Amino acid sequence: MSRIYHVSSTDNGNHLVRANTPQQAVALIAKEMFKVRVASQDDIVYEISHGNKVKEVLNATQEELNLAGESA
């Protein structure tokens, strides 16, 4: 059963998304906001030299997403 979820982002404001799960709602907005690709060696060198650090996700699953307003 789908619901309408209110997804808020710090960059682009608020969004209303009809989806079956909150994860689907977030994924739709993320897909519109971000582009993802494997980092090249040049990307890594540039970003690290400008103070950015590699962020790491360890053993994450969809069930582990902590979304405000949703009980685990």
DSSP file (Angstrom, degrees, kcal/mol; ACC not computed):
  #  RESIDUE AA STRUCTURE BP1 BP2  ACC     N-H-->O    O-->H-N    N-H-->O    O-->H-N    TCO  KAPPA ALPHA  PHI   PSI    X-CA   Y-CA   Z-CA
    1    1 A M              0   0    0      0, 0.0     2,-0.2     0, 0.0    18,-0.1   0.000 360.0 360.0 360.0 128.9    0.0    0.0    0.0
    2    2 A S        -     0   0    0     16,-0.1     2,-0.3    19,-0.0    18,-0.3  -0.525 360.0-172.1 -86.8 154.3    1.5    3.3   -1.0
    3    3 A R  E     -A   19   0A   0     16,-2.9    16,-2.5    -2,-0.2     2,-0.6  -0.861  30.3-108.8-131.0 165.8    1.5    6.4    1.2
    4    4 A I  E     -A   18   0A   0     -2,-0.3     2,-0.3    14,-0.2    14,-0.3  -0.914  37.8-161.6 -99.6 120.6    2.5   10.0    0.6
    5    5 A Y  E     -A   17   0A   0     12,-3.5    12,-2.7    -2,-0.6     2,-0.7  -0.795  15.4-137.2-103.0 143.8    5.7   10.8    2.4
    6    6 A H  E     -A   16   0A   0     -2,-0.3     2,-0.5    10,-0.2    10,-0.2  -0.900  25.0-172.5 -97.6 112.9    7.0   14.2    3.3
    7    7 A V  E     -A   15   0A   0      8,-3.0     8,-2.3    -2,-0.7     2,-0.4  -0.936   1.2-167.8-110.7 122.3   10.8   14.3    2.5
    8    8 A S  E     -A   14   0A   0     -2,-0.5     2,-0.3     6,-0.2     6,-0.2  -0.894   2.8-171.5-111.8 142.1   12.8   17.3    3.5
    9    9 A S  E  >  -A   13   0A   0      4,-3.0     4,-1.0    -2,-0.4    -2,-0.0  -0.945  29.7-131.3-129.2 151.2   16.3   18.1    2.4
   10   10 A T  T  4 S+     0   0    0     -2,-0.3    -1,-0.1     1,-0.2     4,-0.1   0.759 106.4  39.0 -72.0 -23.4   18.7   20.7    3.5
   11   11 A D  T  4 S+     0   0    0      2,-0.1    -1,-0.2     1,-0.1    -3,-0.0   0.880 126.2  25.0 -93.3 -44.1   19.4   21.8   -0.1
   12   12 A N  T  4 S-     0   0    0      1,-0.3     2,-0.2     3,-0.0    -2,-0.1   0.171  94.8-129.4-116.5  18.2   16.2   21.6   -2.0
   13   13 A G  E  <  -A    9   0A   0     -4,-1.0    -4,-3.0     2,-0.0    -1,-0.3  -0.463  55.4 -11.7  80.0-142.5   13.4   22.1    0.6
   14   14 A N  E     -A    8   0A   0     -6,-0.2     2,-0.3    -2,-0.2    -6,-0.2  -0.734  53.0-171.5-109.2 149.3   10.4   19.8    0.9
   15   15 A H  E     -A    7   0A   0     -8,-2.3    -8,-3.0    -2,-0.3     2,-0.5  -0.992  16.1-147.1-138.6 142.0    9.0   17.1   -1.3
   16   16 A L  E     -A    6   0A   0     -2,-0.3     2,-0.4   -10,-0.2   -10,-0.2  -0.962  25.7-179.5-108.0 126.0    5.9   15.0   -1.3
   17   17 A V  E     -A    5   0A   0    -12,-2.7   -12,-3.5    -2,-0.5     2,-0.6  -0.988  24.3-144.6-132.2 126.9    6.4   11.5   -2.6
   18   18 A R  E     +A    4   0A   0     -2,-0.4     2,-0.3   -14,-0.3   -14,-0.2  -0.818  45.5 139.6 -87.8 121.5    3.9    8.7   -3.1
   19   19 A A  E     -A    3   0A   0    -16,-2.5   -16,-2.9    -2,-0.6    -2,-0.0  -0.960  61.3-118.4-154.9 166.1    5.8    5.4   -2.4
   20   20 A N  S    S+     0   0    0     -2,-0.3    -1,-0.1   -18,-0.3   -16,-0.1   0.775  98.4  19.3 -80.9 -28.3    5.4    2.1   -0.7
   21   21 A T  S  > S-     0   0    0    -18,-0.1     4,-1.7     1,-0.1     3,-0.2  -0.950  75.4-117.5-139.1 157.9    8.2    2.7    1.9
   22   22 A P  H  > S+     0   0    0      0, 0.0     4,-2.5     0, 0.0     5,-0.2   0.843 115.5  59.7 -63.1 -31.5   10.1    5.7    3.3
   23   23 A Q  H  > S+     0   0    0      1,-0.2     4,-2.5     2,-0.2     5,-0.1   0.898 104.0  49.8 -63.6 -39.2   13.3    4.3    1.8
   24   24 A Q  H  > S+     0   0    0      2,-0.2     4,-2.1     1,-0.2    -1,-0.2   0.894 110.1  51.2 -64.9 -39.3   11.7    4.4   -1.7
   25   25 A A  H  X S+     0   0    0     -4,-1.7     4,-1.8     2,-0.2    -2,-0.2   0.936 112.9  44.3 -63.2 -46.9   10.7    8.0   -1.1
   26   26 A V  H  X S+     0   0    0     -4,-2.5     4,-2.9     1,-0.2     5,-0.2   0.909 111.2  54.7 -63.9 -41.7   14.2    9.0    0.0
   27   27 A A  H  X S+     0   0    0     -4,-2.5     4,-2.4     1,-0.2    -1,-0.2   0.884 106.1  52.2 -61.2 -39.0   15.7    7.1   -2.9
   28   28 A L  H  X S+     0   0    0     -4,-2.1     4,-1.4     2,-0.2    -1,-0.2   0.934 112.9  43.3 -63.3 -45.7   13.6    9.0   -5.5
   29   29 A I  H  X S+     0   0    0     -4,-1.8     4,-1.6     1,-0.2    -2,-0.2   0.912 113.7  51.6 -66.7 -41.9   14.6   12.4   -4.1
   30   30 A A  H  X S+     0   0    0     -4,-2.9     4,-2.7     1,-0.2    -1,-0.2   0.897 106.4  54.6 -61.1 -40.0   18.3   11.3   -3.8
   31   31 A K  H  < S+     0   0    0     -4,-2.4    -1,-0.2     1,-0.2    -2,-0.2   0.858 110.5  46.4 -62.3 -35.2   18.3   10.1   -7.5
   32   32 A E  H  < S+     0   0    0     -4,-1.4    -1,-0.2    -5,-0.2    -2,-0.2   0.788 119.5  40.2 -74.8 -27.9   17.0   13.5   -8.5
   33   33 A M  H  < S+     0   0    0     -4,-1.6     2,-0.3    -5,-0.1    -2,-0.2   0.752 113.5  45.1 -94.6 -27.3   19.6   15.4   -6.4
   34   34 A F     <  -     0   0    0     -4,-2.7     2,-0.4    -5,-0.2    -1,-0.1  -0.872  54.1-155.2-126.7 151.4   22.8   13.3   -6.8
   35   35 A K        -     0   0    0     -2,-0.3     2,-0.4     2,-0.0    -4,-0.0  -0.988  20.5-163.1-118.9 134.9   24.9   11.6   -9.5
   36   36 A V        +     0   0    0     -2,-0.4     2,-0.3    -5,-0.1    -2,-0.0  -0.958  19.0 151.1-124.7 137.0   27.1    8.7   -8.4
   37   37 A R        -     0   0    0     -2,-0.4     2,-0.2     3,-0.0    -2,-0.0  -0.956  53.9 -80.1-150.5 164.3   30.0    7.1  -10.2
   38   38 A V        -     0   0    0     -2,-0.3     2,-0.2     1,-0.1    -2,-0.0  -0.521  55.4-112.6 -68.0 133.3   33.1    5.2   -9.1
   39   39 A A        -     0   0    0     -2,-0.2     2,-0.1     1,-0.1    -1,-0.1  -0.447  26.4-135.7 -70.3 136.7   35.8    7.8   -8.2
   40   40 A S     >  -     0   0    0     -2,-0.2     4,-2.2     1,-0.1     5,-0.2  -0.407  27.6-105.5 -81.3 167.8   38.8    8.0  -10.4
   41   41 A Q  H  > S+     0   0    0      1,-0.2     4,-2.5     2,-0.2     5,-0.2   0.897 124.6  52.6 -60.1 -39.7   42.3    8.2   -9.0
   42   42 A D  H  > S+     0   0    0      2,-0.2     4,-2.6     1,-0.2    -1,-0.2   0.896 106.8  52.6 -63.6 -39.9   42.3   11.9   -9.9
   43   43 A D  H  > S+     0   0    0      2,-0.2     4,-2.8     1,-0.2     5,-0.2   0.936 111.1  47.2 -58.2 -46.7   39.0   12.4   -8.1
   44   44 A I  H  X S+     0   0    0     -4,-2.2     4,-2.5     1,-0.2     5,-0.3   0.929 113.3  46.6 -63.4 -47.7   40.5   10.8   -5.0
   45   45 A V  H  X S+     0   0    0     -4,-2.5     4,-2.2     1,-0.2    -1,-0.2   0.929 115.1  47.3 -60.7 -46.2   43.7   12.8   -5.1
   46   46 A Y  H  X S+     0   0    0     -4,-2.6     4,-0.9    -5,-0.2    -2,-0.2   0.946 114.7  44.6 -61.5 -50.7   41.9   16.1   -5.7
   47   47 A E  H ><>S+     0   0    0     -4,-2.8     5,-2.5    -5,-0.2     3,-0.5   0.911 115.0  46.8 -65.6 -43.0   39.3   15.6   -2.9
   48   48 A I  H ><5S+     0   0    0     -4,-2.5     3,-1.7    -5,-0.2    -1,-0.2   0.898 109.7  54.0 -65.9 -38.8   41.7   14.4   -0.3
   49   49 A S  H 3<5S+     0   0    0     -4,-2.2    -1,-0.2    -5,-0.3    -2,-0.2   0.699 106.7  53.9 -68.7 -16.9   44.1   17.3   -1.1
   50   50 A H  T <<5S-     0   0    0     -4,-0.9    -1,-0.3    -3,-0.5    -2,-0.2   0.129 128.0 -96.3-102.4  18.7   41.2   19.7   -0.5
   51   51 A G  T < 5S+     0   0    0     -3,-1.7     2,-0.3     1,-0.3    -3,-0.2   0.440  78.6 137.0  88.8   0.5   40.4   18.3    2.9
   52   52 A N      < -     0   0    0     -5,-2.5     2,-0.3    -6,-0.2    -1,-0.3  -0.622  38.6-151.8 -82.3 140.9   37.7   15.8    2.1
   53   53 A K        -     0   0    0     -2,-0.3     2,-0.5     1,-0.0    -5,-0.0  -0.769  23.3-102.1-109.7 156.0   37.8   12.4    3.8
   54   54 A V        -     0   0    0     -2,-0.3     2,-0.4   -10,-0.0   -10,-0.0  -0.645  34.8-148.6 -75.8 125.2   36.5    9.1    2.6
   55   55 A K        -     0   0    0     -2,-0.5     2,-0.4     2,-0.0    -1,-0.0  -0.770  13.9-151.9 -94.7 142.7   33.3    8.3    4.3
   56   56 A E        -     0   0    0     -2,-0.4     2,-0.5     2,-0.0    -2,-0.0  -0.949  13.5-158.9-126.0 135.3   32.6    4.6    4.9
   57   57 A V        -     0   0    0     -2,-0.4     2,-0.6     3,-0.0     3,-0.0  -0.947  15.6-159.7-106.8 125.1   29.4    2.5    5.2
   58   58 A L        -     0   0    0     -2,-0.5    -2,-0.0     1,-0.2     0, 0.0  -0.926  64.7 -30.0-112.4 117.8   29.9   -0.8    7.0
   59   59 A N  S    S+     0   0    0     -2,-0.6     2,-0.2     1,-0.2    -1,-0.2   0.800  84.1 170.9  52.8  37.9   27.4   -3.6    6.6
   60   60 A A        -     0   0    0     -3,-0.0     2,-0.3     3,-0.0    -1,-0.2  -0.559  10.3-176.9 -81.2 143.1   24.5   -1.3    6.0
   61   61 A T    >   -     0   0    0     -2,-0.2     3,-1.3     1,-0.1     4,-0.4  -0.877  42.4-103.7-129.3 166.2   21.1   -2.6    4.9
   62   62 A Q  G >  S+     0   0    0     -2,-0.3     3,-1.4     1,-0.3    -1,-0.1   0.870 120.6  58.7 -57.0 -37.3   17.9   -0.9    4.0
   63   63 A E  G 3  S+     0   0    0      1,-0.3    -1,-0.3     3,-0.0    -3,-0.0   0.744  98.6  60.2 -65.8 -22.0   16.4   -2.0    7.4
   64   64 A E  G <  S+     0   0    0     -3,-1.3    -1,-0.3     2,-0.1    -2,-0.2   0.562  74.4 116.0 -84.3  -7.6   19.2   -0.1    9.2
   65   65 A L    <   -     0   0    0     -3,-1.4     2,-0.9    -4,-0.4   -42,-0.1  -0.443  59.8-146.3 -63.5 129.6   18.3    3.3    7.7
   66   66 A N        -     0   0    0     -2,-0.2     2,-0.5     6,-0.0    -1,-0.1  -0.834  22.8-179.5-101.6  98.8   17.2    5.5   10.6
   67   67 A L    >   -     0   0    0     -2,-0.9     3,-1.9     3,-0.1   -44,-0.0  -0.864  32.0-110.8-104.5 130.5   14.5    7.7    9.1
   68   68 A A  T 3  S+     0   0    0     -2,-0.5     3,-0.1     1,-0.3    -1,-0.0  -0.265 101.6  20.4 -57.0 137.6   12.8   10.4   11.3
   69   69 A G  T 3  S+     0   0    0      1,-0.2     2,-0.5     0, 0.0    -1,-0.3   0.389 101.5 102.6  85.9  -4.1    9.2    9.6   12.1
   70   70 A E    <   -     0   0    0     -3,-1.9     2,-0.2   -48,-0.0    -1,-0.2  -0.944  65.4-135.6-114.6 131.7    9.5    5.8   11.4
   71   71 A S              0   0    0     -2,-0.5    -4,-0.0     1,-0.1    -3,-0.0  -0.581 360.0 360.0 -82.7 148.7    9.7    3.2   14.1
   72   72 A A              0   0    0     -2,-0.2    -1,-0.1    -8,-0.0    -7,-0.0   0.457 360.0 360.0 -79.1 360.0   12.3    0.5   13.7
